Amino acid sequence: MRAIDLPEYGGPEKMQVADLPTPIPAADEVLVKISAAGVNRPDIVQRNGLYPAPPGASSILGLEVAGEVVAVGDEVKRWKLGDKVCALTNGGGYAEFVAVPEGQCLSIPVGLTEVEAAALPETFFTVWSNVFDRAKLQSGEILLVHGGSSGIGTTAIQLAHHLGSRVFATAGSSEKCEACERLGAERAINYHEEDFVAVVREATAGHGADVILDMVGGEYIERNIRMAAYDGRIVNIAFLKGSKVEVNMLPVMLKRLTLTGSTLRARTAEVKADIAYSLETKVWPLIEAEKIRPQIAAQFPLEQVAEAHRLLESGKVIGKIVLTL
């Protein structure tokens, strides 16, 4: 099959189109012929040698795809040949075919193209498991999303807004802030021009945010603690500005804060299947009702994967980048 090989770690130019073996699905897996694959920041981290594939997973980049089931393992119960699915992969998405545990596949929501569906799994699994399962955001609570114009950010804003929360977001330009507000953020804060701690405190009459979703880290960690509401939950899913910081932990105790975080790729197939079930029952109806929509920033053919990575690294996109086959 045609796939993107990474013979050595480094910049985008290290990725090469190659002829690699087509995977054979295990008993509990399906083989998906890929039409489109999402591009995500974990792919960049893996390309740089800092996020290795878990034992037994494909070393090929790519964590989410959409396409057609073309083979099924002996123990697969739900899916059959010809089914159109989107899937959270354990790796292997930058290719013509990928083998995926059946529980990590979902039906493509009615009304979405395969390109749009390929932009769902990684971000929606991540947001649901962290914001709603781990941080337990409730209707009426206040959510602050850092990196609001990213794939994760645009997903979190839409989900929280349509499930009844007040949403604030940070972003790095007026264009990105406007996009966040169109998607449901009550107020988007340009972090180059305003202090998100002061803005959120003022907008919430001093309450602060009940849940904070942070992929920035660094200096934001201490500022999140200062701005969080009593009994607030702060979830870190990445550290673009670094994970090693010095903070005053006294407010954590005084405000009864919960500091938590997670990575998705290392979770078990059973955990991922549970998340998939929650999404298909609670979120897919919102997508099919056109209340939530994946935000596609750009599409590239598989052969232009280096250009896709460069664009994502530039920070100039609003939403997701997708590779097409």
URRA-V946888 format. One record per residue. N is the residue number from 1. RES is the residue in three letters. PSI is psi as a letter, one per 20 degrees, with the letter a starting at -180 (999 if undefined). OMEGA is omega in radians with two decimals (999 if undefined). D_LAST is the distance of its C-alpha to the last C-alpha in Angstrom with 1 decimal. Layout:
N | RES | PSI | OMEGA | D_LAST
N | RES | PSI | OMEGA | D_LAST
This chain:
1 | MET | q | 3.04 | 11.7
2 | ARG | p | -3.10 | 9.6
3 | ALA | r | 3.09 | 10.2
4 | ILE | o | 3.13 | 11.8
5 | ASP | q | 3.08 | 15.5
6 | LEU | n | -3.07 | 18.4
7 | PRO | h | 3.05 | 21.5
8 | GLU | q | -3.13 | 23.6
9 | TYR | q | 3.10 | 23.8
10 | GLY | b | -3.07 | 24.1
11 | GLY | r | -3.12 | 22.4
12 | PRO | h | -3.10 | 18.8
13 | GLU | i | 3.14 | 19.5
14 | LYS | i | 3.14 | 19.9
15 | MET | p | -3.07 | 16.2
16 | GLN | q | 2.99 | 15.1
17 | VAL | p | -3.09 | 12.3
18 | ALA | r | 3.04 | 14.1
19 | ASP | o | -3.08 | 14.5
20 | LEU | q | -3.12 | 15.5
21 | PRO | p | 3.04 | 17.1
22 | THR | p | -3.12 | 15.3
23 | PRO | q | 3.06 | 17.1
24 | ILE | p | -3.07 | 19.9
25 | PRO | p | 3.03 | 20.5
26 | ALA | r | -3.05 | 24.0
27 | ALA | h | -3.10 | 26.4
28 | ASP | j | -3.08 | 25.4
29 | GLU | q | 2.97 | 21.6
30 | VAL | q | 3.03 | 18.8
31 | LEU | p | -3.09 | 15.8
32 | VAL | p | 2.95 | 12.6
33 | LYS | o | -2.92 | 9.6
34 | ILE | p | 3.01 | 7.0
35 | SER | h | -3.11 | 5.2
36 | ALA | q | -3.13 | 5.9
37 | ALA | p | 3.12 | 8.3
38 | GLY | q | 3.07 | 11.6
39 | VAL | p | -3.05 | 13.3
40 | ASN | q | 3.14 | 17.0
41 | ARG | h | 3.05 | 20.3
42 | PRO | h | 3.08 | 20.8
43 | ASP | g | 3.13 | 17.8
44 | ILE | g | 3.13 | 19.9
45 | VAL | g | 3.10 | 23.0
46 | GLN | g | 3.12 | 21.7
47 | ARG | h | 3.13 | 20.5
48 | ASN | j | 3.07 | 24.1
49 | GLY | j | -3.05 | 25.5
50 | LEU | j | -3.10 | 27.0
51 | TYR | m | -3.06 | 25.1
52 | PRO | q | 3.09 | 24.8
53 | ALA | q | 3.09 | 23.0
54 | PRO | q | 3.11 | 25.6
55 | PRO | p | 3.12 | 27.2
56 | GLY | i | -3.14 | 25.2
57 | ALA | q | 3.09 | 21.8
58 | SER | q | 3.08 | 18.9
59 | SER | i | 3.08 | 19.3
60 | ILE | p | 3.11 | 15.6
61 | LEU | r | 3.02 | 14.9
62 | GLY | o | -3.02 | 13.3
63 | LEU | j | 3.12 | 15.4
64 | GLU | q | -3.07 | 13.6
65 | VAL | r | 2.92 | 10.7
66 | ALA | q | -3.14 | 10.5
67 | GLY | b | -3.02 | 9.9
68 | GLU | p | 3.07 | 12.4
69 | VAL | p | -3.11 | 15.3
70 | VAL | i | 3.04 | 15.7
71 | ALA | q | 3.14 | 18.7
72 | VAL | q | 3.07 | 21.4
73 | GLY | r | -3.05 | 24.1
74 | ASP | h | -3.07 | 27.8
75 | GLU | j | -3.12 | 28.6
76 | VAL | p | -3.06 | 25.8
77 | LYS | h | -2.99 | 27.6
78 | ARG | g | -2.93 | 25.5
79 | TRP | q | 3.10 | 22.2
80 | LYS | r | -3.13 | 21.9
81 | LEU | p | 3.12 | 19.5
82 | GLY | i | 3.11 | 17.4
83 | ASP | p | 3.06 | 17.8
84 | LYS | p | -3.05 | 15.1
85 | VAL | q | 2.81 | 15.3
86 | CYS | q | -2.98 | 14.5
87 | ALA | q | 2.94 | 15.8
88 | LEU | o | -3.10 | 17.5
89 | THR | r | 3.00 | 16.7
90 | ASN | j | -3.03 | 19.3
91 | GLY | r | 3.05 | 16.8
92 | GLY | j | -3.04 | 13.8
93 | GLY | h | -3.14 | 11.0
94 | TYR | m | -3.04 | 9.3
95 | ALA | r | 3.10 | 8.3
96 | GLU | h | -3.14 | 7.1
97 | PHE | q | 3.05 | 10.3
98 | VAL | q | 3.04 | 12.9
99 | ALA | p | -3.04 | 16.5
100 | VAL | p | 2.99 | 18.0
101 | PRO | p | -3.00 | 21.6
102 | GLU | h | -3.13 | 22.0
103 | GLY | i | 3.13 | 23.9
104 | GLN | j | 3.07 | 21.1
105 | CYS | q | 3.07 | 19.0
106 | LEU | q | 3.03 | 19.8
107 | SER | q | 3.06 | 19.5
108 | ILE | p | -3.12 | 17.3
109 | PRO | p | 3.12 | 20.1
110 | VAL | p | 3.11 | 21.2
111 | GLY | i | 3.13 | 20.3
112 | LEU | q | 2.98 | 17.1
113 | THR | r | 3.09 | 13.6
114 | GLU | h | 3.07 | 10.8
115 | VAL | g | 3.11 | 9.9
116 | GLU | g | -3.12 | 13.7
117 | ALA | h | 3.12 | 14.0
118 | ALA | i | 3.14 | 11.7
119 | ALA | j | -3.07 | 14.3
120 | LEU | g | -2.82 | 17.1
121 | PRO | g | -3.04 | 17.9
122 | GLU | g | -3.09 | 18.7
123 | THR | g | -3.10 | 20.7
124 | PHE | g | 3.04 | 22.4
125 | PHE | g | -3.10 | 23.4
126 | THR | g | -3.11 | 24.8
127 | VAL | g | -3.10 | 26.7
128 | TRP | g | -3.06 | 28.0
129 | SER | h | -3.09 | 29.3
130 | ASN | g | -3.06 | 30.9
131 | VAL | g | -3.03 | 32.2
132 | PHE | h | 3.09 | 33.2
133 | ASP | g | -3.04 | 33.8
134 | ARG | g | -3.10 | 35.1
135 | ALA | i | 3.06 | 36.7
136 | LYS | l | 3.07 | 37.5
137 | LEU | p | -3.11 | 37.2
138 | GLN | q | 3.04 | 39.3
139 | SER | p | -3.13 | 39.6
140 | GLY | i | 3.10 | 42.0
141 | GLU | r | -3.06 | 41.2
142 | ILE | p | 3.12 | 40.0
143 | LEU | p | 2.96 | 36.7
144 | LEU | p | 3.14 | 35.9
145 | VAL | o | 3.00 | 32.3
146 | HIS | q | -3.06 | 31.9
147 | GLY | l | -3.00 | 28.8
148 | GLY | h | -3.11 | 28.6
149 | SER | i | 3.11 | 25.8
150 | SER | r | 3.06 | 23.3
151 | GLY | g | 3.08 | 20.8
152 | ILE | g | -3.08 | 23.6
153 | GLY | g | -3.12 | 26.2
154 | THR | h | 3.08 | 24.8
155 | THR | g | -3.11 | 24.3
156 | ALA | g | 3.13 | 27.8
157 | ILE | g | -3.09 | 29.5
158 | GLN | g | -3.11 | 28.2
159 | LEU | g | -3.10 | 28.9
160 | ALA | g | 3.14 | 32.3
161 | HIS | g | -3.07 | 33.3
162 | HIS | i | 3.05 | 32.6
163 | LEU | j | 2.90 | 34.3
164 | GLY | j | 3.13 | 37.4
165 | SER | q | 2.95 | 37.6
166 | ARG | p | -3.02 | 38.5
167 | VAL | p | 2.97 | 35.8
168 | PHE | q | -3.10 | 36.2
169 | ALA | q | 2.98 | 33.6
170 | THR | q | 3.11 | 33.7
171 | ALA | r | -2.95 | 31.4
172 | GLY | j | 3.10 | 31.9
173 | SER | r | 3.11 | 32.2
174 | SER | h | 3.12 | 33.7
175 | GLU | g | 3.13 | 30.3
176 | LYS | h | 3.11 | 28.9
177 | CYS | g | 3.11 | 32.1
178 | GLU | h | 3.11 | 31.9
179 | ALA | g | 3.12 | 28.4
180 | CYS | g | -3.12 | 29.8
181 | GLU | h | 3.05 | 32.7
182 | ARG | h | -3.09 | 30.7
183 | LEU | i | 3.06 | 28.9
184 | GLY | i | 3.07 | 32.3
185 | ALA | p | 3.08 | 33.8
186 | GLU | h | 3.14 | 37.5
187 | ARG | p | 3.03 | 37.7
188 | ALA | p | -2.99 | 35.3
189 | ILE | p | 3.06 | 37.0
190 | ASN | o | -3.02 | 36.2
191 | TYR | i | 3.03 | 37.0
192 | HIS | h | -3.01 | 38.0
193 | GLU | h | -3.05 | 40.7
194 | GLU | q | 3.07 | 41.8
195 | ASP | o | -3.07 | 42.7
196 | PHE | h | 3.11 | 40.7
197 | VAL | g | -3.11 | 43.6
198 | ALA | g | -3.10 | 46.1
199 | VAL | g | -3.10 | 43.9
200 | VAL | g | 3.10 | 42.9
201 | ARG | g | -3.13 | 46.5
202 | GLU | g | -3.08 | 47.9
203 | ALA | h | -3.10 | 45.5
204 | THR | j | 3.13 | 46.3
205 | ALA | l | 3.07 | 50.1
206 | GLY | i | -3.09 | 49.9
207 | HIS | g | -3.05 | 48.1
208 | GLY | a | -3.10 | 44.9
209 | ALA | p | 3.08 | 41.6
210 | ASP | h | 3.12 | 41.7
211 | VAL | p | 3.08 | 38.2
212 | ILE | p | 3.06 | 36.4
213 | LEU | o | -2.98 | 32.8
214 | ASP | p | 3.01 | 32.6
215 | MET | j | -3.07 | 29.8
216 | VAL | g | -3.12 | 32.0
217 | GLY | b | -3.13 | 35.0
218 | GLY | c | -3.11 | 37.6
219 | GLU | h | -3.14 | 40.3
220 | TYR | h | -3.08 | 38.6
221 | ILE | g | 3.13 | 39.8
222 | GLU | h | -3.14 | 43.4
223 | ARG | h | 3.06 | 42.8
224 | ASN | g | 3.14 | 41.0
225 | ILE | g | 3.13 | 44.1
226 | ARG | h | -3.01 | 46.4
227 | MET | i | -3.08 | 44.6
228 | ALA | q | 3.08 | 43.8
229 | ALA | r | 2.98 | 46.0
230 | TYR | p | -3.06 | 48.4
231 | ASP | k | 3.14 | 46.7
232 | GLY | q | 3.13 | 43.4
233 | ARG | p | -3.12 | 40.3
234 | ILE | p | -3.07 | 38.2
235 | VAL | p | 3.06 | 34.8
236 | ASN | p | 3.11 | 33.2
237 | ILE | i | 3.08 | 29.5
238 | ALA | r | -3.10 | 29.1
239 | PHE | m | -3.10 | 31.5
240 | LEU | h | 3.12 | 30.1
241 | LYS | j | 3.06 | 33.8
242 | GLY | q | -3.10 | 35.0
243 | SER | i | -3.11 | 36.3
244 | LYS | o | -3.10 | 39.8
245 | VAL | r | 3.03 | 42.2
246 | GLU | p | -3.10 | 45.8
247 | VAL | q | 3.02 | 46.6
248 | ASN | o | -3.08 | 49.6
249 | MET | i | -3.11 | 49.2
250 | LEU | g | 3.11 | 52.3
251 | PRO | h | 3.09 | 50.4
252 | VAL | g | 3.13 | 48.1
253 | MET | g | -3.06 | 51.3
254 | LEU | h | -3.12 | 53.1
255 | LYS | j | 3.11 | 50.2
256 | ARG | l | -3.09 | 49.1
257 | LEU | q | 2.99 | 45.6
258 | THR | p | 3.04 | 42.8
259 | LEU | p | -3.07 | 40.6
260 | THR | a | 3.13 | 37.5
261 | GLY | r | 3.12 | 33.9
262 | SER | r | 2.88 | 31.3
263 | THR | q | -3.03 | 28.0
264 | LEU | h | -2.92 | 25.6
265 | ARG | h | -3.07 | 23.9
266 | ALA | i | -3.14 | 27.1
267 | ARG | q | -3.09 | 28.2
268 | THR | r | 3.09 | 28.7
269 | ALA | h | -3.14 | 26.5
270 | GLU | g | 3.11 | 29.5
271 | VAL | g | -3.14 | 29.5
272 | LYS | h | 3.10 | 25.8
273 | ALA | h | 3.10 | 26.3
274 | ASP | g | 3.10 | 29.2
275 | ILE | g | 3.13 | 27.3
276 | ALA | g | 3.14 | 24.6
277 | TYR | g | 3.11 | 27.6
278 | SER | g | 3.14 | 29.0
279 | LEU | g | -3.05 | 25.9
280 | GLU | h | -3.11 | 25.4
281 | THR | h | -3.02 | 29.1
282 | LYS | h | -3.04 | 30.0
283 | VAL | h | -3.12 | 27.0
284 | TRP | h | 3.07 | 24.7
285 | PRO | h | 3.09 | 27.6
286 | LEU | h | 3.09 | 27.7
287 | ILE | g | -3.11 | 24.1
288 | GLU | h | 3.05 | 24.7
289 | ALA | j | 3.12 | 27.9
290 | GLU | k | 3.04 | 25.9
291 | LYS | h | 3.12 | 28.1
292 | ILE | p | -3.11 | 25.2
293 | ARG | p | 3.02 | 21.8
294 | PRO | p | -3.09 | 19.1
295 | GLN | o | -3.10 | 19.3
296 | ILE | o | -3.13 | 16.1
297 | ALA | h | -3.08 | 17.2
298 | ALA | q | 3.05 | 14.2
299 | GLN | q | 3.07 | 10.5
300 | PHE | q | 2.96 | 9.0
301 | PRO | q | -3.08 | 6.1
302 | LEU | h | -3.09 | 5.9
303 | GLU | i | 3.14 | 8.9
304 | GLN | k | -3.11 | 10.8
305 | VAL | h | 3.14 | 11.2
306 | ALA | g | 3.11 | 14.9
307 | GLU | h | 3.10 | 15.2
308 | ALA | g | 3.13 | 13.8
309 | HIS | g | -3.14 | 16.4
310 | ARG | h | 3.13 | 19.0
311 | LEU | g | 3.13 | 18.7
312 | LEU | g | 3.14 | 19.0
313 | GLU | h | -3.13 | 21.9
314 | SER | h | -3.11 | 23.6
315 | GLY | j | -3.05 | 24.3
316 | LYS | j | -3.07 | 23.8
317 | VAL | q | 3.01 | 21.2
318 | ILE | o | -3.09 | 22.2
319 | GLY | b | -2.95 | 20.0
320 | LYS | q | 3.00 | 16.5
321 | ILE | p | -3.08 | 13.6
322 | VAL | p | 2.99 | 10.0
323 | LEU | q | 3.13 | 6.9
324 | THR | q | 3.11 | 3.8
325 | LEU | 999 | 999 | 0.0
